[in-house]
């Protein structure tokens, strides 16, 4: 039994040395560090994000159909189920969105807003927004303070 374990460990060590020697890493730590360099958003926190728009109808990562009020976010920053207030320079897009989708190009402090009209999504382009996290993920314990939510809702 111990010989088998030692043989498996030796084989794993040899593979590691061969991979390191060839300069190819199966895991690139620079990508991991880059994605975690930005601080993860916390409930009640207001941060600068970059917003884009998408218009492909379909089913989101959460399993619901795409519709107005949905945003896609980086699950490391804004897990599915997060609720955010987005303030844009165009008042039309300012409002509360639920993060129900993800995307390969949505990383870090980037949010992608769903729009039914592809022409409108193209006109929206890429713009800076102020994003306030009202709830992070599905947990009610990860909710912003009531006074902040009331202020944003105009109560």
Secondary structure as GFF3:
##gff-version 3
##sequence-region A 1 155
A	DSSP	alpha_helix	2	22	.	.	.	ID=ss1
A	DSSP	alpha_helix	29	37	.	.	.	ID=ss2
A	DSSP	beta_strand	46	54	.	.	.	ID=ss3
A	DSSP	beta_strand	70	73	.	.	.	ID=ss4
A	DSSP	beta_strand	83	87	.	.	.	ID=ss5
A	DSSP	three_ten_helix	91	93	.	.	.	ID=ss6
A	DSSP	beta_strand	95	101	.	.	.	ID=ss7
A	DSSP	beta_strand	110	114	.	.	.	ID=ss8
A	DSSP	alpha_helix	118	124	.	.	.	ID=ss9
A	DSSP	beta_strand	127	135	.	.	.	ID=ss10
A	DSSP	three_ten_helix	140	142	.	.	.	ID=ss11
A	DSSP	alpha_helix	146	153	.	.	.	ID=ss12
###
